[in-house]
Amino acid sequence: MAETPLVLVSNRGPVTFEPDGGIRRGTGGLVTALIGLASHREVTWIASAMTEEDVRAADEHDGRPFPVQAPGGDEYNVKLVASDPEAYDRFYNIIANPMLWFIQHYLWDLSNAPDIRRNETEAFEFGYNAVNEDLARAVLEEIDDVENPVVMVHDYHLYTLPGLIRHARPDAFLHHFVHIPWSQSDFWRVLPTMIREEIYRGILSNDIIGFHTRSYRRNFLQCCEDLLGLKVDTERGVVFFEDREVWVRAYPLPIDPHAVEEVASRPGTARFEDELLRRRRDHLILRVDRADLSKNVLRGFSAFDVFLDQHPEFREKVTFIAQLMPSRTDIPEYAEYLERIEAVVAVVNHRHGSPDWMPIQLKLRDDLEEA
């Protein structure tokens, strides 16, 4: 297996092409986790073409893999897949986010949401499944002449893809790592049975399913037992599905420390560090995150508000710098959350600030060197 070329498949690839012809590293924790693996062995990374420039790059290479050098010098072999824009919008903005993301992070207020109607069921069939089928075809093309291929599937965007690969290539070794929590079985019951079972049958087509923590692993095993009535060996971490044993494992996926050190050593990073030190007072609170509902950003700012109320002696002695990357702003819940963040920051700064001191300095941008 060590000598077999590896195929990675995820929604987001290692790089994003920009309108000015530049290339920047893909955002998100998944990319951060995988760039080390992708740069240290023979890998083809298959991903969705997420921007118009990505689609153009895919067309220029006729859908074939091509080498890309990312900022920092790493080179990847990338294959970008362009799906129908309407299908991709349904896939990403209705099913993957917010539906699956909210289920797996316990974010739904179940007394009011989700409200699953024809729009959502059609989005699953003609959006989520359609994009999974597009990426599955790209994987099958890539492994067509490879004996016993190894395919690593990543995250909640691609739960139905492994079933398509398993059906076409029973000899493939399929590994699926889920980068987010796996919620308990009752939370999955909000999905229509058809959608829920299709998701579970898809992910159970893998040979190994990986999670970050033992509790996520335990939840998944319990879901297989509760929702599908499958036989589960909890001690061994095995689900018996059809005629196979599916191994369910917990192993936190690390970052690449060398990549972090490389970014830290750049001149641009040093300039941001100098600016940060220049702006700090006696105390500094620093936060770098996506502006995501699961990151608990609002309550963090509210807690700082309470702190300043209860400890006025720290006024003008502490600064809270928050760099937040706007995320999924096409989704109403995310756009509203970002507005609420800005509103809370304005209130805290108005209540506690002075002409010479702004308690919270909010930066809404995505800059790896600054982060």
Secondary structure, 3 states (H helix, E strand, C coil): CCCCCEEEEECCCCEEECCCCCEEECCCHHHHHHHHHHCCCCEEEEEECCCHHHHHHHHHCCCCCEEEECCCCCEEEEEEECCCHHHHHHHHHHHHHHHHHHHHCCCCCCCCCCCCCHHHHHHHHHHHHHHHHHHHHHHHHHCCCCCCCEEEEECHHHCCHHHHHHHHCCCCEEEEECCCCCCCHHHHCCCCHHHHHHHHHHHCCCCEEEECCHHHHHHHHHHHHHHHCCEEECCCCEEEECCEEEEEEECCCCCCHHHHHHHHCCHHHHHHHHHHHHHCCCEEEEEEEECCHHHCHHHHHHHHHHHHHHCHHHCCCEEEEEEEECCCCCCHHHHHHHHHHHHHHHHHHHHHCECCECCEEEEECCCCCCC
